[in-house]
Amino acid sequence: MKKFVMICLLLFSITAYAENYLINGGQETRIDYEMVQQIEPNPAINKLYLTFVKPTSYQSPTYNQRITNLNFNFIPKPNNQEEYTDKRGNQVIKVVWSEPRTTIKTIISLTAMNRTVLNELSTRSTFPLTNLSPDAKQYLTSTEQVPASDPQIVAKAKELTAGAKTEFDAVQRILAWVIDHMHYVLTPQDYGAMYSFRSGKGNCQNYSHLSSALMRAVGIPSRVVNGVTLKKPYNVTMGNRILTLKMAEGRHSWIEVYFEDLGWVPFDPQQTALFVSNRFIRIEAGLDNNETTQDGLIRWTQSEGALATPKFEEVIEASYPQDQVALNARKQKYGPRKMLLVPTVKATFTRLEVAPEPEPESIDQDKLQKLTYSNPYLFGNLEFPEDVDFLSSRGPAEKEGAATYEMKKNFLVETAEYVTSGAQYAQVFVLQKPLKLGKIGLALHKFGGNGQLWVEIMKDENGMPGDIISTSDFIPLDQIPFKSGYFWVDFDFKRDWPVLSPGRYWIAMGFTGSPIINWFYSYGKPVGPEDGTRYKTVLDTKWSRSLSYEFNYRVIGLTTP
């Protein structure tokens, strides 16, 4: 048997081509978890219904979740409460208040003993699959969000899996294509697979739906899982480097794939590979995200007239009395262009080979200074939701009947890093054309504090930030607006108008005083190279720590005609 590594969307690289990393080790953590949801009902509401799914214990070859001390506390007590198990096996709680007039508070608390074990796996499941159980067959269904029977999806799935002899080979080919085809956006126009198939964009729902559609199209069962991810970071040792992985704290969607000899195996096409980390709380599973709507569902009936949407707020808190992480990764020489962190798997497979992307050609300074810079230039990681209050983001309300409305959970999460603490952060950008730099914009939120902020442009030296090329004007913190959400803060370089050759450069934030600033990021690397987000602590002499995401930035200036 040959050893094979799986795929997904993690990160880190030195070159611009195949980036597979064999990962081994594990995580074992006790999580004391609490979610507090508060709803302010509108006076026009006659009945308010809340629906939740109980998190239950779960086992797989790589990820195991043991739930204890589960408690749902409703304040005030509901007028009615019922529990049932739906057709997908989800354990549902439905509560009702008649004519609610005070704040309704739900506190969900639990203890999760989570283990992720990344030892060598072995599978002999052949492709095409021939001996599926009735439970597995239901997850071959084509739906609106997972259109497994669409001719374009079927054609692409058959193209990707042509010649595959094992299920693992077929799965890795599909996920490798999804990873290289898509880049992450938090607020896509649509959540279905076809939108992502055509646009190459999407959030966690889109990654799950597109992956599932392609698998089901060739007879591989795949189900969509909803749950919560927690924001506590963890490190993977990669030789003399450290990769820090971190999810936002909030709702998330991933998939589980059925193997005839392994059962259901979790994958996260957006973030990891043949495993999910133990920072996940698994809650609900189904055919797609149109079906997995019961957890966190708000429904109400109201008097005729204007829409009586209730106000909503949801806060997650988690502590880690026990947390052991020992993960190591070793680079391979094959795989998709975007990075994979995957355990070793014994299975016959096809090595994925991709051509390197050409690096931009540098121009010497004498020639740069003689060029004419007249065309406006805007480049960067530009997509993020501006001015959003993430604590109360929900909806929109949808009409279900003559006087019945509902709001489903969403996956709009605050992906941001506190960047004015004990570490310094740097984000790469790659110029394909010469640039006369005017401004650098960062997607920031000010919480408070005092002092000044500025941005430094640094050379690239062997994949890490090097010497400073130019420094922006300083911005006093009191000149940055204090408002909800994230927005562009532009740092001015027009005092010097530095001229930059095509190539790699680094953006690093500097500060004085004690500002409290978050910098918004996108999962993966939507714009830049895989090694393009770094940080160092006060104890580090080199930028040897990498991050598994990309900060939102924009580069503004003038370029050549």
DOTOR-339640 format. One line per 2 residues: number of its first residue (from 1); for each residue x, y, z of C-alpha. Coordinates in Angstrom, 3 decimals. Layout:
BEGIN
NUM	X/Y/Z ~ ... .
***
This chain:
BEGIN
1	0.000/0.000/0.000 ~ 1.095/3.565/-0.683 .
3	0.762/6.267/1.926 ~ -1.563/9.091/1.017 .
5	-2.339/12.493/2.461 ~ -5.695/14.309/2.229 .
7	-6.693/17.778/1.370 ~ -8.372/20.966/2.525 .
9	-7.704/24.606/3.049 ~ -5.127/25.135/5.724 .
11	-2.024/27.152/5.140 ~ 1.641/27.869/5.046 .
13	4.281/27.471/2.360 ~ 7.594/28.770/1.080 .
15	7.045/28.041/-2.598 ~ 3.982/28.830/-4.695 .
17	3.047/25.263/-5.586 ~ 2.054/21.882/-4.062 .
19	1.791/22.151/-0.286 ~ 0.906/18.881/1.448 .
21	1.868/18.474/5.098 ~ 1.643/15.129/6.899 .
23	0.416/15.830/10.392 ~ 0.545/13.562/13.412 .
25	-0.166/13.820/17.099 ~ -3.335/14.895/18.816 .
27	-5.376/17.184/21.016 ~ -7.188/16.358/24.242 .
29	-9.205/19.099/25.860 ~ -11.906/19.656/28.448 .
31	-14.140/22.545/27.411 ~ -16.566/24.226/29.801 .
33	-18.963/25.839/27.352 ~ -21.814/28.309/27.713 .
35	-23.981/30.033/25.124 ~ -26.279/32.838/26.290 .
37	-29.031/33.981/23.954 ~ -31.238/36.983/24.746 .
39	-34.361/37.940/22.806 ~ -36.372/41.116/23.229 .
41	-39.854/40.282/21.874 ~ -41.834/42.910/20.011 .
43	-45.203/43.736/21.694 ~ -47.008/42.619/18.525 .
45	-45.766/39.017/18.921 ~ -48.476/36.561/20.010 .
47	-46.338/33.444/20.354 ~ -42.585/32.990/20.299 .
49	-41.032/29.600/19.448 ~ -37.364/28.714/19.977 .
51	-35.817/25.484/18.712 ~ -32.481/23.962/19.713 .
53	-30.613/20.739/18.968 ~ -28.897/18.931/21.811 .
55	-25.151/18.398/21.318 ~ -24.514/14.673/21.799 .
57	-21.462/12.463/22.163 ~ -19.896/11.420/18.861 .
59	-17.102/9.112/17.730 ~ -15.139/8.882/14.490 .
61	-11.693/7.614/13.450 ~ -10.146/11.035/14.117 .
63	-12.513/13.245/16.173 ~ -14.349/12.257/19.356 .
65	-16.748/14.345/21.420 ~ -18.111/13.347/24.845 .
67	-20.828/15.647/26.200 ~ -21.697/15.785/29.904 .
69	-23.469/18.257/32.210 ~ -25.729/19.457/29.393 .
71	-28.291/21.955/30.651 ~ -30.849/24.256/29.010 .
73	-32.076/27.035/31.287 ~ -34.981/29.175/30.024 .
75	-35.806/32.458/31.776 ~ -38.743/32.958/32.200 .
77	-40.069/29.412/32.022 ~ -41.777/28.650/28.680 .
79	-45.481/27.911/28.489 ~ -44.748/24.672/26.685 .
81	-41.699/22.474/26.005 ~ -41.388/19.354/23.862 .
83	-38.525/17.110/22.770 ~ -38.266/14.782/19.763 .
85	-35.731/13.116/17.450 ~ -35.939/14.118/13.792 .
87	-35.418/11.876/10.736 ~ -31.651/12.611/10.697 .
89	-31.213/11.599/14.333 ~ -30.935/15.137/15.746 .
91	-32.393/15.519/19.261 ~ -34.578/18.631/19.145 .
93	-35.970/20.842/21.942 ~ -38.859/23.175/21.069 .
95	-40.092/25.789/23.582 ~ -43.005/28.238/23.327 .
97	-43.960/31.488/25.094 ~ -47.463/32.943/24.764 .
99	-47.661/36.742/24.550 ~ -44.050/37.287/25.714 .
101	-43.498/40.762/27.100 ~ -40.151/40.490/28.896 .
103	-36.620/39.571/27.834 ~ -36.297/35.850/27.127 .
105	-32.940/34.410/28.106 ~ -31.654/30.965/27.176 .
107	-28.477/29.614/28.792 ~ -27.005/26.456/27.260 .
109	-24.134/24.982/29.257 ~ -22.153/21.766/28.882 .
111	-18.820/20.082/29.378 ~ -17.169/18.647/26.260 .
113	-14.265/16.213/26.517 ~ -12.910/16.478/22.976 .
115	-10.111/14.418/21.431 ~ -8.562/14.663/17.994 .
117	-6.225/11.727/17.291 ~ -4.146/11.865/14.109 .
119	-2.539/8.448/13.925 ~ -2.083/6.545/10.677 .
121	-5.396/5.420/9.158 ~ -6.001/2.562/6.753 .
123	-8.946/2.186/4.375 ~ -9.720/-0.421/1.716 .
125	-12.956/1.159/0.550 ~ -13.023/0.830/-3.246 .
127	-14.431/3.231/-5.815 ~ -17.149/3.237/-7.047 .
129	-18.844/2.238/-3.788 ~ -20.985/-0.904/-4.058 .
131	-22.286/-1.846/-0.599 ~ -23.913/1.205/0.977 .
133	-26.190/0.959/4.003 ~ -29.685/2.514/3.819 .
135	-28.543/5.204/6.269 ~ -25.655/6.152/3.999 .
137	-27.738/6.095/0.798 ~ -29.984/8.927/2.003 .
139	-26.925/11.204/1.833 ~ -26.686/10.764/-1.929 .
141	-29.801/12.933/-2.334 ~ -29.664/15.931/-4.668 .
143	-31.062/19.140/-3.132 ~ -31.335/22.803/-4.049 .
145	-28.141/23.658/-2.143 ~ -26.391/20.367/-2.992 .
147	-27.429/19.769/-6.654 ~ -25.683/16.404/-7.095 .
149	-27.708/15.657/-10.251 ~ -26.892/18.927/-12.030 .
151	-25.181/18.093/-15.366 ~ -22.289/20.494/-14.716 .
153	-21.657/19.040/-11.248 ~ -21.886/15.470/-12.566 .
155	-19.484/16.219/-15.427 ~ -16.909/17.856/-13.147 .
157	-17.162/15.078/-10.526 ~ -16.623/12.374/-13.183 .
159	-13.702/14.331/-14.627 ~ -12.057/14.689/-11.222 .
161	-12.473/11.037/-10.242 ~ -11.724/9.401/-13.617 .
163	-9.451/6.414/-13.045 ~ -9.773/6.433/-9.237 .
165	-9.787/2.909/-7.784 ~ -10.273/3.757/-4.101 .
167	-12.801/5.961/-2.369 ~ -10.032/7.851/-0.641 .
169	-8.447/8.741/-3.965 ~ -11.781/10.003/-5.297 .
171	-12.452/12.054/-2.161 ~ -9.010/13.651/-2.133 .
173	-9.236/14.615/-5.808 ~ -12.608/16.316/-5.259 .
175	-11.539/18.185/-2.130 ~ -8.237/19.227/-3.710 .
177	-10.127/20.809/-6.599 ~ -12.567/22.575/-4.244 .
179	-9.704/23.993/-2.215 ~ -7.838/25.360/-5.203 .
181	-11.031/26.524/-6.946 ~ -12.525/28.532/-4.073 .
183	-11.566/31.427/-1.859 ~ -13.321/32.414/1.327 .
185	-15.747/35.319/1.639 ~ -17.809/35.840/4.781 .
187	-20.949/37.176/3.064 ~ -21.445/35.429/-0.311 .
189	-24.384/36.304/-2.554 ~ -25.714/32.748/-2.290 .
191	-24.916/29.689/-0.150 ~ -25.537/26.939/-2.699 .
193	-22.996/24.775/-4.508 ~ -23.738/26.196/-7.964 .
195	-22.885/29.745/-6.902 ~ -19.492/28.564/-5.675 .
197	-18.981/26.302/-8.683 ~ -19.412/29.292/-11.009 .
199	-17.861/32.092/-8.927 ~ -15.178/30.347/-6.873 .
201	-16.408/32.201/-3.772 ~ -18.154/31.221/-0.570 .
203	-18.230/30.771/3.177 ~ -18.204/27.531/5.179 .
205	-21.682/26.618/3.899 ~ -20.561/26.947/0.284 .
207	-17.466/24.814/0.848 ~ -19.637/22.111/2.428 .
209	-22.314/22.236/-0.256 ~ -19.937/22.168/-3.229 .
211	-17.837/19.335/-1.761 ~ -20.958/17.312/-0.952 .
213	-22.504/17.896/-4.384 ~ -19.410/16.626/-6.211 .
215	-19.123/13.570/-3.944 ~ -22.790/12.614/-4.132 .
217	-22.661/13.008/-7.928 ~ -20.305/9.989/-8.085 .
219	-21.984/7.946/-5.365 ~ -20.028/9.009/-2.265 .
221	-22.343/9.803/0.687 ~ -21.658/13.170/2.323 .
223	-23.652/14.888/5.031 ~ -23.519/18.496/6.173 .
225	-22.742/19.147/9.844 ~ -23.450/22.304/11.818 .
227	-21.898/23.245/15.102 ~ -19.846/25.845/16.899 .
229	-16.145/26.590/16.667 ~ -14.180/28.129/19.515 .
231	-11.554/30.825/19.200 ~ -8.742/29.362/21.314 .
233	-5.729/29.047/18.971 ~ -3.370/26.088/18.801 .
235	0.050/25.525/17.257 ~ 1.483/23.007/14.825 .
237	5.266/22.566/14.860 ~ 6.678/22.501/11.319 .
239	10.421/22.012/11.676 ~ 11.850/25.362/12.774 .
241	8.547/27.132/12.163 ~ 5.256/27.321/14.042 .
243	1.851/27.525/12.369 ~ -0.909/28.982/14.550 .
245	-4.453/27.905/13.702 ~ -7.525/29.749/14.900 .
247	-11.243/29.770/14.152 ~ -13.745/32.462/15.036 .
249	-16.108/31.796/17.946 ~ -19.472/31.081/16.387 .
251	-21.513/28.947/14.018 ~ -19.721/26.756/11.465 .
253	-20.545/24.201/8.770 ~ -18.447/21.210/7.705 .
255	-19.010/17.717/6.262 ~ -18.761/14.031/7.113 .
257	-17.964/11.491/4.388 ~ -19.016/7.843/4.574 .
259	-16.408/5.108/4.118 ~ -17.616/1.505/4.025 .
261	-14.836/0.342/6.369 ~ -14.417/3.463/8.551 .
263	-17.945/4.819/8.843 ~ -18.496/8.582/8.904 .
265	-15.272/10.608/8.810 ~ -15.271/14.400/9.427 .
267	-13.690/16.801/6.934 ~ -13.615/20.586/6.953 .
269	-13.185/21.717/3.328 ~ -12.882/25.338/4.438 .
271	-10.279/24.888/7.136 ~ -8.567/21.519/7.561 .
273	-8.762/18.079/5.936 ~ -9.330/14.528/7.108 .
275	-10.022/15.836/10.572 ~ -11.620/18.627/12.527 .
277	-9.852/20.023/15.551 ~ -11.123/19.601/19.084 .
279	-12.111/23.289/19.107 ~ -15.350/22.139/17.385 .
281	-18.668/21.406/19.126 ~ -20.726/19.133/16.857 .
283	-24.498/19.771/17.069 ~ -26.676/19.047/14.011 .
285	-26.396/17.028/10.770 ~ -28.475/16.728/7.597 .
287	-28.595/16.880/3.824 ~ -27.712/20.586/3.592 .
289	-27.975/23.858/5.476 ~ -31.574/24.366/4.377 .
291	-32.374/21.235/6.378 ~ -30.056/21.753/9.353 .
293	-31.950/24.799/10.590 ~ -33.465/23.614/13.861 .
295	-30.642/24.626/16.167 ~ -31.006/28.313/16.983 .
297	-34.276/28.750/15.047 ~ -36.540/31.655/16.116 .
299	-40.184/31.592/14.962 ~ -43.147/33.748/15.956 .
301	-46.741/34.592/15.189 ~ -47.847/38.203/15.311 .
303	-50.744/40.562/14.919 ~ -51.383/41.945/11.469 .
305	-49.376/45.004/10.562 ~ -45.693/45.840/10.450 .
307	-43.112/43.055/10.815 ~ -42.520/42.483/14.561 .
309	-38.944/41.177/14.386 ~ -37.548/40.527/17.885 .
311	-34.155/41.898/18.915 ~ -31.499/39.238/19.329 .
313	-28.094/38.776/20.957 ~ -25.949/35.662/21.309 .
315	-22.700/35.315/23.280 ~ -20.438/32.261/23.580 .
317	-18.021/31.743/26.460 ~ -15.614/28.818/26.817 .
319	-12.861/27.911/29.279 ~ -10.285/25.135/29.034 .
321	-9.423/23.555/32.409 ~ -7.458/20.898/30.520 .
323	-5.820/21.450/27.150 ~ -3.096/19.254/25.712 .
325	-1.920/19.801/22.131 ~ 1.005/18.002/20.500 .
327	0.894/18.334/16.713 ~ 3.748/18.093/14.221 .
329	3.682/18.443/10.441 ~ 6.155/17.401/7.753 .
331	6.117/18.845/4.242 ~ 5.577/16.621/1.202 .
333	6.294/17.434/-2.442 ~ 2.851/16.932/-3.929 .
335	-0.701/18.153/-3.483 ~ -2.898/21.074/-4.514 .
337	-1.570/24.626/-4.690 ~ -3.168/25.564/-1.375 .
339	-1.950/23.933/1.774 ~ -3.195/20.717/3.379 .
341	-2.626/19.468/6.896 ~ -3.612/15.794/6.952 .
343	-2.828/12.584/8.806 ~ -1.110/9.690/7.089 .
345	-3.574/7.370/5.362 ~ -2.794/4.000/3.826 .
347	-4.604/3.865/0.495 ~ -3.853/3.718/-3.209 .
349	-3.856/7.254/-4.579 ~ -2.812/9.536/-7.402 .
351	-0.207/12.173/-6.571 ~ -1.455/15.643/-7.387 .
353	1.071/17.684/-9.355 ~ 0.631/21.414/-9.998 .
355	2.865/23.845/-11.856 ~ 4.455/26.700/-9.882 .
357	3.009/30.177/-10.307 ~ 5.487/32.636/-11.839 .
359	6.856/35.303/-9.524 ~ 6.631/38.929/-10.762 .
361	9.823/40.252/-12.358 ~ 11.610/42.975/-10.406 .
363	12.512/46.338/-11.988 ~ 15.632/48.246/-10.891 .
365	15.225/51.597/-9.130 ~ 16.646/53.754/-11.950 .
367	14.070/52.423/-14.387 ~ 11.281/52.642/-11.798 .
369	11.908/56.360/-11.234 ~ 11.695/57.099/-14.971 .
371	8.302/55.451/-15.471 ~ 5.068/57.450/-15.715 .
373	2.527/56.743/-12.930 ~ -0.903/57.952/-13.984 .
375	-3.389/55.062/-13.684 ~ -5.326/54.626/-10.400 .
377	-4.503/51.344/-8.624 ~ -6.505/49.449/-6.000 .
379	-5.548/45.975/-4.861 ~ -5.899/43.728/-1.836 .
381	-8.122/41.558/0.300 ~ -11.134/43.804/-0.117 .
383	-14.129/41.672/0.861 ~ -15.367/41.931/4.438 .
385	-18.696/42.980/5.996 ~ -18.458/46.616/7.058 .
387	-20.283/48.090/10.081 ~ -21.782/44.777/11.282 .
389	-22.663/44.231/14.939 ~ -21.724/40.554/15.220 .
391	-23.363/40.035/18.617 ~ -26.845/40.815/17.277 .
393	-26.486/39.674/13.678 ~ -29.328/37.373/12.681 .
395	-31.852/37.110/9.921 ~ -33.351/38.426/7.809 .
397	-36.837/37.455/8.961 ~ -38.667/35.197/6.495 .
399	-42.421/34.885/6.174 ~ -43.675/31.322/6.721 .
401	-47.424/31.859/6.760 ~ -50.136/34.509/6.914 .
403	-48.841/35.816/10.250 ~ -45.897/33.509/10.947 .
405	-42.239/34.493/10.558 ~ -38.888/32.924/11.359 .
407	-35.192/33.764/11.627 ~ -32.568/31.073/11.144 .
409	-29.071/30.981/12.578 ~ -26.400/32.362/10.287 .
411	-22.678/31.858/9.922 ~ -21.630/35.486/10.112 .
413	-18.757/35.383/12.601 ~ -16.244/37.942/13.788 .
415	-12.902/36.847/12.328 ~ -10.426/39.294/13.815 .
417	-7.140/39.427/15.698 ~ -6.225/41.707/18.602 .
419	-3.108/43.258/17.032 ~ -1.984/45.831/19.612 .
421	-1.000/43.410/22.353 ~ 2.316/41.650/22.989 .
423	2.917/40.530/19.398 ~ 3.552/42.293/16.092 .
425	1.714/41.198/12.966 ~ 2.648/41.443/9.281 .
427	0.676/40.767/6.093 ~ 2.261/40.193/2.680 .
429	1.027/41.729/-0.564 ~ 2.292/40.922/-4.051 .
431	2.541/43.590/-6.759 ~ 2.322/42.476/-10.378 .
433	2.966/46.011/-11.684 ~ 5.148/48.919/-10.493 .
435	3.370/51.172/-7.994 ~ 3.610/54.693/-6.646 .
437	2.158/54.078/-3.189 ~ -0.406/56.535/-1.807 .
439	-2.208/54.709/1.001 ~ -2.507/51.382/2.801 .
441	-5.952/50.608/4.221 ~ -6.593/48.116/7.043 .
443	-9.982/46.748/8.156 ~ -9.997/47.734/11.835 .
445	-12.243/48.122/14.859 ~ -11.344/50.395/17.753 .
447	-12.391/49.191/21.185 ~ -10.636/51.955/23.104 .
449	-7.309/52.932/24.620 ~ -4.977/55.733/23.632 .
451	-1.888/56.359/21.525 ~ -1.035/56.394/17.830 .
453	-1.060/53.918/14.937 ~ 1.031/53.724/11.779 .
455	1.942/51.252/9.040 ~ 5.390/50.179/7.873 .
457	6.146/48.764/4.416 ~ 8.921/46.187/4.594 .
459	11.000/44.266/2.086 ~ 10.590/40.515/1.681 .
461	13.660/38.559/2.796 ~ 13.405/34.811/2.185 .
463	9.670/34.744/2.803 ~ 9.750/36.931/5.926 .
465	9.491/40.673/6.659 ~ 12.823/42.441/6.193 .
467	14.072/46.028/6.221 ~ 11.610/48.911/6.412 .
469	11.101/50.714/3.089 ~ 8.679/53.424/4.167 .
471	6.532/54.492/7.118 ~ 3.082/56.082/6.909 .
473	1.949/59.219/8.684 ~ 0.902/58.612/12.298 .
475	-2.831/58.523/13.157 ~ -3.804/59.566/16.710 .
477	-6.277/57.071/18.116 ~ -8.841/59.776/18.875 .
479	-9.094/60.442/15.118 ~ -10.328/56.893/14.464 .
481	-14.129/56.702/14.838 ~ -15.597/54.537/17.579 .
483	-18.489/52.594/16.027 ~ -19.818/49.052/15.641 .
485	-18.213/46.675/13.196 ~ -15.097/47.007/11.077 .
487	-14.217/49.690/8.538 ~ -11.287/50.891/6.452 .
489	-8.640/52.987/8.167 ~ -6.290/54.435/5.532 .
491	-2.658/55.169/6.398 ~ -1.124/57.907/4.213 .
493	2.211/57.523/2.388 ~ 1.855/60.573/0.153 .
495	4.497/62.484/2.059 ~ 7.118/60.297/0.309 .
497	5.105/58.551/-2.462 ~ 7.434/55.496/-2.343 .
499	7.856/53.741/-5.698 ~ 7.728/49.923/-5.522 .
501	8.883/47.377/-8.069 ~ 6.738/44.294/-8.816 .
503	7.323/41.703/-6.094 ~ 6.496/40.818/-2.484 .
505	6.165/43.376/0.334 ~ 4.971/43.261/3.918 .
507	2.525/45.463/5.810 ~ 3.251/45.729/9.541 .
509	1.280/47.782/12.062 ~ 3.090/49.909/14.645 .
511	1.628/51.654/17.679 ~ 2.426/53.721/20.750 .
513	0.485/53.979/23.989 ~ -2.173/51.375/24.755 .
515	-4.636/51.197/21.846 ~ -7.088/48.282/21.740 .
517	-7.478/47.461/18.045 ~ -8.759/44.396/16.161 .
519	-7.751/43.722/12.528 ~ -10.304/41.745/10.511 .
521	-9.154/38.659/8.609 ~ -10.496/36.158/6.062 .
523	-10.025/32.399/6.391 ~ -7.365/30.987/4.120 .
525	-5.491/33.157/1.657 ~ -8.063/34.649/-0.734 .
527	-5.528/37.003/-2.344 ~ -1.939/36.347/-1.316 .
529	0.488/33.439/-1.005 ~ 0.110/30.729/1.612 .
531	3.046/31.962/3.703 ~ 1.774/35.526/3.692 .
533	0.641/36.208/7.281 ~ 3.235/36.244/10.050 .
535	3.682/37.362/13.637 ~ 6.367/37.480/16.293 .
537	6.180/37.831/20.039 ~ 8.436/40.023/22.182 .
539	10.629/36.952/22.734 ~ 11.098/36.181/19.018 .
541	14.034/37.451/16.991 ~ 12.614/36.162/13.676 .
543	9.199/36.163/12.031 ~ 9.055/32.356/12.301 .
545	5.399/32.164/13.345 ~ 2.685/31.951/10.684 .
547	-1.092/32.399/10.819 ~ -3.691/30.359/8.955 .
549	-5.604/33.318/7.544 ~ -5.176/36.608/5.685 .
551	-5.746/40.089/7.097 ~ -8.020/42.395/5.109 .
553	-5.995/45.188/3.503 ~ -6.078/47.466/0.488 .
555	-3.205/49.060/-1.418 ~ -3.995/52.396/-3.115 .
557	-1.801/54.369/-5.470 ~ -0.821/54.969/-9.081 .
559	0.620/52.549/-11.612 ~ 1.897/52.726/-15.173 .
561	-0.442/52.913/-18.203 .
***
